[in-house]
């Protein structure tokens, strides 16, 4: 049996894993298996197949965490696994409190295998995969590199990758004009860099964002409707909105939206 198919399937990747016959399989199962192994000390074979051993491991994890032990990886179980992966990353890296946890919530909605097709006009087609939306680019034959997909759908490994990338960007931005020797500014720009490097670079150099009120071309879904990105249900439309949600930064003084991902992060100030 092939481990997993290409490309990731949007419908199954975002579904709950239920105890059904025939048993479900795919990247969404692989993500749960990896999370159980890496965050809960499991020893599952990460084969992307939801068989009896995976079901038993899910139930055991649910029981240990006082969740309903039904074998269904629904919102509560996903949240518990997200938090466990984030805690392990936090023990490894020196990051702002809550940063990795909020990336998992803000980027993937705590969905261990969230995917977001990405095919910009004139750009490289690909898919934002996994809990922190790791970018996987489509190959010339329409497939994806399996090593990239395995990283994207391994919640702990992807969070660790994102944390190290954040630290690299932070150290880089500490030498930029607006962020020079200012840890908090550099950290906020480094967080924005994960989602929007061009905007992060603009702010890090100048302390402000060009065309802040211009609608962001990526802020709309395929039906032409703006995304609800703020955690309290408000829309993200303009470039300023995007910067506020991710990092709370677009100029020196900014009023953070109540539902901002950045609002939930302890920047140590």
GUVOTOR-151091 format. One line per 5 residues: number of its first residue (from 0); for each residue x, y negated, z of C-alpha. Coordinates in steps of 0.001 Angstrom, whole numbers, plus 500000, padded with zeros to 6 digits. Last residue first. Layout:
N
NUM) X:Y:Z; ...
This chain:
269
268) 506711:455922:527642; 507728:459566:527378; 506175:460178:523976; 503482:462408:525458; 501455:463585:522460
263) 497632:463462:522491; 497462:459977:520987; 499601:461105:518055; 496875:463519:516948; 494535:460539:516883
258) 491014:460803:518214; 490929:457516:520108; 492493:455650:517205; 495748:454036:518137; 495876:450264:518091
253) 499113:449338:516394; 501938:447008:517307; 505260:447216:515477; 503807:448407:512191; 502626:451678:510689
248) 502863:453997:513664; 500503:456143:515661; 502204:459306:514448; 499862:461579:512597; 496499:459859:512971
243) 497780:456305:512841; 499932:456982:509790; 497009:458478:507903; 494631:455679:508865; 497210:453107:507747
238) 497488:454856:504385; 493747:454490:504033; 491028:457138:504126; 490997:459197:507326; 487432:459625:508484
233) 486209:459842:512068; 485283:463113:513723; 486734:462677:517209; 489886:464599:516278; 490660:462234:513445
228) 490944:464118:510171; 487539:463955:508539; 488595:464111:504919; 487272:461671:502347; 484770:463003:499789
223) 485682:463389:496116; 484349:466940:495820; 487891:468322:495601; 488768:466699:498917; 489881:463124:499441
218) 492670:461676:501574; 495399:462791:499130; 495158:459598:497051; 495570:457471:500172; 493271:454450:499993
213) 495271:451207:500038; 494965:449304:503302; 498602:449844:504320; 499929:448796:500911; 503527:448873:502184
208) 504005:450231:505691; 505812:448362:508432; 508898:448624:510597; 511201:448067:507614; 513518:451066:507361
203) 511733:453608:509580; 508361:452454:508268; 509239:452987:504632; 510983:456297:505378; 507944:457640:507221
198) 505663:456626:504357; 507797:458498:501838; 508179:461538:504103; 504408:462111:504547; 503366:465125:506635
193) 506493:466225:508456; 507933:462728:508063; 505072:461368:510179; 506496:463286:513139; 509977:461932:512456
188) 508589:458395:512253; 507093:458839:515700; 510311:460291:517072; 512457:457482:515650; 510169:454852:517114
183) 510259:456595:520488; 514045:456993:520515; 515001:453454:519586; 518734:453391:518741; 517927:452153:515232
178) 514274:452851:514497; 513471:449646:512618; 516813:449644:510754; 517609:453351:510354; 520344:455138:512368
173) 517939:456691:514882; 516010:457860:511824; 518523:460633:511118; 518404:461955:514662; 514604:461973:514530
168) 514575:463697:511132; 516799:466512:512400; 514695:466841:515558; 511461:467058:513552; 512946:469683:511232
163) 513948:471720:514285; 510415:471516:515648; 508842:472360:512298; 511020:475461:511919; 510166:476540:515475
158) 506480:476019:514725; 506800:478108:511565; 508634:480870:513429; 505984:480917:516177; 503017:480883:513795
153) 504365:483464:511304; 502162:482726:508291; 504388:480053:506777; 507567:482022:507423; 506180:485154:505786
148) 504881:483054:502907; 508294:481533:502269; 509959:484960:502366; 507308:486253:499953; 508088:483672:497293
143) 504767:482805:495701; 503108:484026:492515; 501813:482080:489514; 504479:483358:487114; 506423:480090:487248
138) 506449:480108:491041; 503892:478278:493180; 505356:476202:495954; 504881:477015:499630; 504547:473990:501939
133) 504332:474796:505651; 500993:473643:506969; 501716:473737:510741; 499362:476663:511401; 499882:478362:508093
128) 500151:477391:504462; 500170:474206:502408; 499855:475621:498908; 501581:474951:495613; 501443:473095:492365
123) 504415:470814:491674; 503279:467359:490711; 501948:465726:487554; 498514:465313:489084; 498699:466881:492552
118) 498041:470618:493031; 498011:471460:496733; 495798:474256:498027; 495317:474018:501818; 495839:477109:503923
113) 495092:477816:507560; 496611:481073:508787; 496917:480661:512550; 493865:478423:512686; 494489:476131:515659
108) 493026:473293:513545; 495936:473780:511158; 497651:470403:511034; 496100:468650:514038; 495847:471663:516330
103) 499159:473277:515531; 500820:469883:515357; 499246:469094:518721; 500897:472091:520380; 504224:471285:518727
98) 504172:467715:520045; 502663:468361:523468; 505571:467018:525463; 508157:465389:523214; 510663:468024:522030
93) 513826:469536:523498; 513714:472956:521839; 513659:476533:523124; 511183:476393:526012; 508945:474148:523910
88) 508981:476731:521129; 507742:479394:523557; 505033:477087:524838; 503888:476379:521272; 503530:480081:520480
83) 501421:480591:523613; 499265:477571:522849; 498551:478772:519331; 497770:482275:520599; 495271:480923:523124
78) 493696:478654:520525; 493343:481517:518055; 491724:483655:520756; 489199:480927:521575; 488389:480090:517941
73) 487778:483695:516827; 490061:486686:516573; 487388:489317:517097; 488603:492359:519027; 485689:492084:521478
68) 487608:491446:524706; 485851:488217:525685; 488608:485999:527019; 490242:486300:530435; 493777:485876:529066
63) 494910:489398:529886; 491643:490775:528492; 492003:488845:525248; 495550:490092:524805; 494442:493678:525400
58) 491591:493273:522930; 493930:491877:520278; 496439:494692:520845; 493675:497314:520551; 492493:495754:517297
53) 496033:495703:515945; 496493:499387:516810; 493079:500291:515335; 493723:498725:511951; 493739:495134:510773
48) 496216:495387:507899; 498649:492530:507194; 501667:494792:507664; 503162:493174:510735; 503906:496457:512551
43) 502871:495636:516082; 505386:495462:518897; 503833:492886:521189; 505664:490460:523460; 502793:487992:523702
38) 504105:485006:521788; 506222:486674:519124; 504418:489971:518714; 500864:488697:519143; 501577:485721:516892
33) 503108:487953:514230; 500093:490266:514236; 497710:487311:514092; 499526:485791:511122; 499628:489155:509295
28) 495858:489428:509731; 495264:486028:508109; 497760:486971:505403; 495628:489876:504262; 493577:492796:505532
23) 490082:493482:506827; 488978:496905:508009; 486542:498745:505802; 484595:498650:507935; 484425:495607:510163
18) 485932:494562:513480; 486253:490860:512753; 489169:488631:511969; 487789:485112:511753; 488103:483523:508355
13) 490526:480842:507156; 492880:483175:505289; 489960:485200:503961; 488345:482365:502031; 491512:480638:500872
8) 493239:483763:499525; 497001:483597:499681; 498520:484054:496215; 499637:486739:495998; 498871:489975:497844
3) 500198:491419:501062; 502078:494541:502125; 501347:496604:499042; 500000:500000:500000
